[in-house]
Amino acid sequence: MAANKTVATAASVEAYLSAIADDDRRRDCERLAGLMSRATGAPATMWGAGIVGFGSYHYRYDSGREGDACLVGFAARKGDISIYLSCETPDREALLARLGRHKMGKACLYLRRLDEVDLDVLERLVLDAVAATRQRYASVAAPAHPA
């Protein structure tokens, strides 16, 4: 089975953020980093070359595929900021209705700018996703690594 392409790296989060050319987008990403760090209790870590992730969990699918992923994360893309929220939660639709301007995929929330959304609602979405992911994957043990 192929290894995951997006894994935690030692790359500098500060360098990633400082390389964002648009000042407003960079400030939004810095604010998101603070929000997500508070929500997870974990520092920012680069996952691959373009995702700033917080915390991690181990997953194992029925297919046998397994790996590690960040609890939540974001990426500054050309048009939007992609926010990765891996688990659906019972209140998600109600919260999204109150969030403000956004698009939602299965596990990815797209925002243009933070000043277009309710930050309290965004924080609740992140906190709920973190709690749901931790609960869902709490019983999945990481594979033993040879010494």
Backbone bond lengths (Angstrom), bond angles and torsions (degrees), N, CA, C in turn:
res aa  C-N    CA-C-N  psi(-1)  N-CA   C-N-CA  omega(-1)  CA-C   N-CA-C  phi
1 M - - - 1.441 - - 1.523 109.03 -
2 A 1.315 116.49 137.13 1.465 121.59 -177.94 1.526 111.14 -66.70
3 A 1.312 115.67 144.90 1.462 121.29 177.35 1.525 109.64 -75.36
4 N 1.319 115.12 153.59 1.463 119.85 177.07 1.522 110.27 -64.08
5 K 1.331 116.07 141.10 1.461 120.76 177.36 1.523 111.51 -80.41
6 T 1.328 116.43 -33.07 1.453 120.26 -176.77 1.520 109.64 -100.46
7 V 1.313 114.83 104.53 1.459 121.80 179.89 1.521 108.59 -129.81
8 A 1.326 115.21 160.25 1.460 119.96 177.53 1.525 109.32 -62.53
9 T 1.321 115.75 140.46 1.458 121.31 179.83 1.529 110.09 -128.99
10 A 1.300 116.13 172.76 1.464 121.76 176.70 1.526 111.23 -92.77
11 A 1.328 117.48 7.30 1.470 120.72 -179.55 1.529 110.06 -61.29
12 S 1.307 115.57 154.40 1.455 122.46 -175.78 1.527 112.47 -80.99
13 V 1.334 115.28 120.75 1.470 120.62 174.39 1.527 109.26 -64.51
14 E 1.321 116.88 -40.31 1.462 120.83 -179.63 1.527 110.97 -60.82
15 A 1.314 116.60 -40.58 1.469 119.82 178.53 1.524 110.47 -65.98
16 Y 1.334 117.22 -40.67 1.462 120.84 177.62 1.528 110.38 -60.31
17 L 1.332 115.94 -48.50 1.464 119.68 -178.24 1.531 111.69 -65.88
18 S 1.312 117.24 -42.33 1.466 119.56 -177.93 1.526 112.06 -68.98
19 A 1.324 117.52 -19.41 1.469 121.15 179.07 1.532 112.61 -82.10
20 I 1.327 118.00 -6.54 1.469 121.11 177.84 1.521 107.09 -72.48
21 A 1.322 116.93 114.63 1.463 122.01 -171.79 1.523 113.34 -68.15
22 D 1.307 118.08 -38.23 1.468 121.92 -177.71 1.532 109.61 -77.47
23 D 1.335 116.50 119.50 1.468 120.99 -176.92 1.523 112.52 -58.32
24 D 1.332 117.59 -43.91 1.466 120.80 -179.43 1.529 110.71 -64.13
25 R 1.317 116.73 -44.16 1.468 120.65 179.63 1.523 109.97 -63.02
26 R 1.330 117.28 -41.70 1.465 121.04 179.19 1.531 110.10 -62.45
27 R 1.324 117.95 -44.78 1.466 120.74 178.85 1.533 110.88 -63.56
28 D 1.330 117.15 -40.58 1.465 120.41 177.12 1.525 110.45 -60.69
29 C 1.309 117.22 -43.66 1.464 121.04 -179.73 1.526 111.40 -66.66
30 E 1.318 117.28 -36.94 1.464 120.28 176.48 1.530 110.22 -64.63
31 R 1.337 117.30 -39.98 1.471 121.03 177.11 1.525 110.79 -65.76
32 L 1.330 116.53 -41.48 1.467 120.29 176.97 1.522 111.05 -61.41
33 A 1.319 116.64 -39.94 1.460 120.51 179.04 1.526 110.37 -59.98
34 G 1.313 117.60 -43.10 1.460 120.91 177.67 1.520 112.05 -64.36
35 L 1.325 116.53 -44.83 1.462 121.41 179.61 1.525 110.83 -60.50
36 M 1.335 117.07 -46.88 1.459 120.90 -177.25 1.525 112.56 -70.81
37 S 1.313 116.96 -33.58 1.456 120.06 176.82 1.527 110.18 -65.53
38 R 1.332 116.72 -42.36 1.468 120.48 176.67 1.528 110.71 -63.83
39 A 1.321 117.63 -42.16 1.460 122.20 -176.38 1.522 112.47 -66.43
40 T 1.313 117.18 -33.61 1.465 121.20 -176.49 1.520 112.79 -100.40
41 G 1.326 117.12 -21.87 1.457 120.19 -172.75 1.520 111.68 73.21
42 A 1.329 116.08 17.73 1.470 120.81 -176.40 1.529 109.76 -123.70
43 P 1.318 116.71 149.98 1.460 119.89 176.58 1.532 110.69 -75.25
44 A 1.311 115.32 163.89 1.467 121.50 176.35 1.524 109.84 -71.73
45 T 1.332 115.14 140.38 1.465 123.19 177.31 1.515 107.66 -138.28
46 M 1.307 116.99 140.51 1.468 119.57 174.68 1.525 108.94 -76.32
47 W 1.325 114.93 134.30 1.465 123.21 173.57 1.517 105.30 -115.56
48 G 1.310 115.71 111.26 1.451 119.56 -172.35 1.526 108.08 66.97
49 A 1.317 116.05 -157.40 1.461 120.32 -176.89 1.517 113.55 -89.35
50 G 1.346 118.34 -13.63 1.451 117.55 -170.66 1.501 117.90 -138.04
51 I 1.336 119.50 12.24 1.462 121.16 178.70 1.518 108.74 -120.48
52 V 1.329 115.60 128.58 1.459 121.52 173.39 1.525 105.62 -94.96
53 G 1.339 116.45 114.34 1.452 121.23 -175.96 1.510 112.13 -115.08
54 F 1.339 114.19 161.87 1.462 121.80 -176.69 1.519 108.78 -135.48
55 G 1.325 116.44 126.50 1.453 120.14 -177.81 1.519 110.43 66.14
56 S 1.317 115.88 -178.53 1.458 119.93 177.15 1.520 109.42 -158.36
57 Y 1.307 114.65 163.31 1.458 121.59 174.12 1.525 107.82 -146.47
58 H 1.307 114.88 157.55 1.464 121.37 177.48 1.523 107.77 -104.76
59 Y 1.324 116.70 133.60 1.465 120.74 178.79 1.522 109.78 -121.98
60 R 1.308 115.09 154.56 1.465 122.07 173.84 1.523 106.58 -142.81
61 Y 1.330 116.04 122.21 1.457 121.61 178.98 1.524 110.05 -91.04
62 D 1.332 115.93 162.01 1.463 120.82 177.29 1.528 111.49 -59.11
63 S 1.336 116.40 -26.98 1.466 121.17 179.66 1.531 112.63 -69.40
64 G 1.339 116.44 -13.16 1.449 120.92 -176.51 1.521 113.09 101.06
65 R 1.326 116.73 -16.76 1.464 119.92 177.92 1.527 108.92 -66.54
66 E 1.311 115.38 137.04 1.456 119.95 177.56 1.516 109.69 -147.81
67 G 1.311 114.37 163.13 1.449 119.46 179.82 1.508 111.14 176.76
68 D 1.295 115.18 -166.89 1.454 122.33 179.60 1.516 108.61 -122.16
69 A 1.321 116.03 147.57 1.454 122.28 177.94 1.521 108.77 -144.53
70 C 1.303 116.07 161.56 1.467 119.46 176.62 1.526 109.25 -75.94
71 L 1.327 116.81 147.26 1.466 121.13 177.34 1.518 110.66 -59.98
72 V 1.295 116.82 -49.32 1.460 124.37 174.50 1.516 107.39 -144.73
73 G 1.304 116.28 160.17 1.450 120.02 178.77 1.510 110.73 -168.57
74 F 1.326 115.17 178.60 1.457 120.27 177.30 1.513 109.76 -151.19
75 A 1.316 114.45 162.30 1.458 121.24 175.98 1.517 108.06 -142.30
76 A 1.310 116.51 135.42 1.464 122.04 175.60 1.520 107.21 -83.85
77 R 1.307 116.51 105.20 1.458 122.01 179.21 1.525 109.26 -99.31
78 K 1.308 116.60 174.47 1.464 120.56 -176.41 1.532 112.51 -59.83
79 G 1.329 117.01 -47.73 1.458 119.64 -175.98 1.508 114.81 -96.22
80 D 1.313 116.67 -36.19 1.462 121.87 -174.36 1.520 110.11 -136.05
81 I 1.318 113.97 170.14 1.456 120.77 166.74 1.521 104.89 -97.25
82 S 1.310 116.51 124.36 1.460 121.82 177.77 1.518 108.06 -91.96
83 I 1.326 116.31 125.43 1.459 121.85 179.00 1.522 107.66 -113.62
84 Y 1.329 116.16 122.28 1.455 121.97 -174.97 1.522 110.44 -95.53
85 L 1.317 115.27 115.13 1.466 123.92 179.02 1.527 106.58 -124.16
86 S 1.316 118.81 104.55 1.455 120.61 -166.36 1.519 116.35 -77.09
87 C 1.313 120.38 -19.70 1.465 120.91 -177.30 1.520 111.44 -121.67
88 E 1.338 114.90 139.38 1.457 119.43 171.22 1.529 107.86 -75.02
89 T 1.324 115.40 150.42 1.459 120.67 -179.77 1.524 108.45 -128.87
90 P 1.318 117.65 158.51 1.465 120.28 -176.64 1.534 114.13 -58.81
91 D 1.314 117.95 -34.82 1.468 121.67 -176.12 1.525 113.48 -94.74
92 R 1.316 117.96 3.91 1.465 120.20 -171.99 1.531 112.81 -57.05
93 E 1.315 118.68 -48.54 1.469 120.34 -176.76 1.522 111.46 -62.40
94 A 1.319 117.23 -40.82 1.470 120.61 178.72 1.528 110.69 -65.48
95 L 1.311 116.47 -40.13 1.462 120.05 178.20 1.527 110.87 -67.24
96 L 1.320 117.03 -43.23 1.464 119.99 178.87 1.527 111.30 -60.43
97 A 1.311 116.96 -34.97 1.470 120.93 178.84 1.528 111.21 -63.88
98 R 1.322 116.84 -25.57 1.468 121.52 -179.78 1.522 113.08 -99.66
99 L 1.327 117.78 -6.83 1.465 121.65 -171.43 1.520 113.86 -66.33
100 G 1.298 117.78 -44.81 1.463 121.43 -171.37 1.510 108.77 117.52
101 R 1.317 116.44 -162.79 1.466 121.64 -174.98 1.532 110.87 -64.17
102 H 1.332 115.50 121.22 1.462 121.38 -179.96 1.521 109.31 -164.42
103 K 1.328 114.71 168.83 1.461 123.72 167.20 1.525 105.35 -128.13
104 M 1.328 116.79 149.08 1.461 120.00 -178.72 1.508 110.04 -130.45
105 G 1.321 116.45 128.02 1.456 122.39 170.31 1.518 107.69 -99.02
106 K 1.307 117.14 -164.82 1.465 120.04 -178.92 1.536 111.59 -60.38
107 A 1.305 117.34 -47.86 1.464 121.26 -178.61 1.520 111.90 -134.78
108 C 1.319 116.75 18.53 1.454 120.52 -176.37 1.521 110.20 -133.10
109 L 1.311 115.36 124.62 1.456 123.33 177.89 1.524 107.59 -101.43
110 Y 1.320 116.83 130.63 1.465 121.47 -178.09 1.521 109.29 -111.87
111 L 1.331 116.03 124.49 1.460 122.71 178.10 1.521 109.02 -125.37
112 R 1.312 116.50 141.53 1.467 119.44 174.28 1.515 110.46 -82.27
113 R 1.337 115.07 -49.25 1.471 119.95 -178.06 1.522 108.92 -146.83
114 L 1.317 116.16 147.43 1.458 119.92 -179.71 1.526 112.45 -68.85
115 D 1.330 117.67 -26.54 1.465 118.16 -179.96 1.530 112.68 -73.48
116 E 1.322 117.53 -1.39 1.466 122.12 176.33 1.532 112.50 -98.57
117 V 1.337 116.37 1.67 1.462 119.78 -178.56 1.526 110.53 -130.55
118 D 1.325 114.65 161.67 1.459 122.25 175.19 1.533 107.29 -83.57
119 L 1.319 116.99 111.78 1.467 120.89 -175.14 1.525 112.54 -65.80
120 D 1.328 118.20 -30.10 1.464 119.96 176.58 1.525 110.47 -65.77
121 V 1.323 116.52 -40.09 1.466 120.87 177.82 1.531 109.65 -67.56
122 L 1.317 117.34 -42.19 1.468 120.57 177.62 1.524 110.43 -59.81
123 E 1.317 117.01 -44.34 1.463 120.19 179.02 1.524 110.90 -61.82
124 R 1.324 117.96 -40.39 1.466 121.54 177.87 1.529 110.73 -62.80
125 L 1.343 116.89 -41.66 1.460 120.51 177.15 1.532 111.12 -59.95
126 V 1.314 116.30 -43.31 1.464 121.28 -179.64 1.532 110.09 -66.98
127 L 1.324 117.60 -47.53 1.470 121.03 179.41 1.528 111.21 -59.33
128 D 1.338 116.30 -43.92 1.470 120.01 -179.91 1.528 111.24 -64.43
129 A 1.337 117.18 -40.91 1.460 120.57 179.67 1.528 110.69 -65.22
130 V 1.312 117.08 -40.51 1.469 121.05 178.37 1.530 109.84 -62.03
131 A 1.326 116.64 -48.17 1.468 120.28 -178.98 1.530 111.07 -62.63
132 A 1.324 117.22 -43.99 1.466 120.88 -179.02 1.527 111.47 -65.23
133 T 1.312 117.02 -40.08 1.467 120.52 179.91 1.524 109.95 -67.10
134 R 1.315 116.96 -44.15 1.471 120.01 178.40 1.524 110.63 -60.79
135 Q 1.322 117.18 -42.30 1.461 120.48 -179.99 1.528 111.26 -67.33
136 R 1.311 116.43 -44.93 1.469 120.64 -176.82 1.526 112.38 -63.43
137 Y 1.322 117.52 -37.85 1.458 120.91 -174.46 1.523 113.48 -106.76
138 A 1.312 117.81 13.03 1.466 120.68 -178.03 1.515 112.70 -61.97
139 S 1.325 117.60 -31.41 1.458 119.52 -175.73 1.528 113.42 -92.34
140 V 1.329 117.67 -0.16 1.459 120.08 -179.10 1.529 108.27 -86.84
141 A 1.296 115.10 114.45 1.475 119.56 -179.06 1.511 109.58 -83.51
142 A 1.298 115.79 141.55 1.467 120.60 174.39 1.522 108.78 -69.17
143 P 1.326 117.44 145.50 1.460 119.42 179.68 1.536 110.67 -65.87
144 A 1.310 115.55 149.75 1.465 119.82 176.62 1.520 108.39 -69.67
145 H 1.306 115.67 135.21 1.461 121.04 177.35 1.512 109.07 -102.99
146 P 1.314 116.84 133.23 1.470 118.29 179.61 1.527 110.33 -64.05
147 A 1.286 115.81 145.49 1.469 121.13 -179.03 1.495 111.55 -76.84
